[in-house]
């Protein structure tokens, strides 16, 4: 499979930098669940700036549902970077820590974990029945797999052969306060979902070429699950991949790390 | 095929219509299976999936046992349907006394008190399947609608037609019975079939509750000085308790009595007639009631 061409790769890296800066500024002003935001930021930049049309006004465009809602400041940062929302809105009370449906291009209000995938399954069913070519993309956290509703949805996605459904697990190996395997371990997610009936792909969630290679492998004959191996608080050496700093409070003495 | 199934059979010709169920066929047994999206007993996903479809203006008729449709899926109703303004028709089977011998785990006797907290929900306990279909024919999916399914046919109304409105199905006696759903259907039948009861009681069908609509209906009811509310709902959040609050708040002189399921899970029985009797709903007992 081909890599992303160098020009596009440069563009994505530039966009990543710009979005990250906005996310840091947001955190300095509002605090945020920064650990969760930084683990999935690369995948979101890839989706929003390269792979899919997630922001046009087209009626049956592809949809993105952030089921792990606490990474919403990423989306706000992208929408602000794309000039879809204004600076004022970006820093307003409306742009709170979870996706707010009243902000343009937020495709569904989530936040309580375990809701985004059922919604995505419903949307994918509707799109499938209408013969729409676009995709329904749902991002879950690996800790979110604790939720029973996720497993119900997985079964339905396979039952209804939702070939337009892409589920991405942001596998940063942490949930709220500790390592996911310590809280509630799930052995071999990939094997489990293959057996349920998914096409399963696995990528380095911080490497655009690898992300792209795996997206190019999507078969379009059954629902697909992409496990993005990521790192909590990726990019801030002092705090990345630790159980602290899931939530980054603006009053924390280490806020200067974001300068 | 009953009136509701006939209605759905017509509706399904529209490609935007979806019939969803959590493996419950009580209201849709005669609908072709290929026209039903069955999610198994995944009631949370039943609501989530319906919301995903409704978000794209699909029209969903969603079926499950009332208890699992409302209580188990509560958070999904609140966030996915209510907060996200995704509007569906929810049809709950075996609500109220219809759950007969299933025991407390299957009883749904609190829908009004649960759903009144939501901003987009209207609540409908139809007196008959005809009333249900007639209402659904005019439903535009601008709100969410919860329907406590009632398979009963209409009760024939013998009264001066000039007096009949949507709610007042009988105006004769000076004591007003307020009821709804399958219980209301039974009570109306008792009154209609007994000359003395017809003299004693009028009947108000309180089947449809719109958001913030209670006070307007209460005004109509309070035109009667003696009011008897008969309902298969917990007392908390019931029509009786709401009328009572208004009487106390406004220091009204209306006399109010209620027959409802009290403050506990109701006592089950295999036989619906025994449940009616235990609640004190027979021609004899109604004749003796004093207000």
Interface residues (C-beta under 8 A of the other chain):
Chain A: X60 X101 X108 X109 X111 X112 X114 X115 X117 X118 X119 X120 X121 X122 X123 X124 X125 X126 X127 X129 X130 X148 X149 X152 X153 X155 X156 X160
Chain B: X15 X37 X39 X40 X42 X44 X45 X47 X48 X49 X50 X51 X52 X53 X54 X55 X56 X58 X75 X76 X79 X80 X83 X84
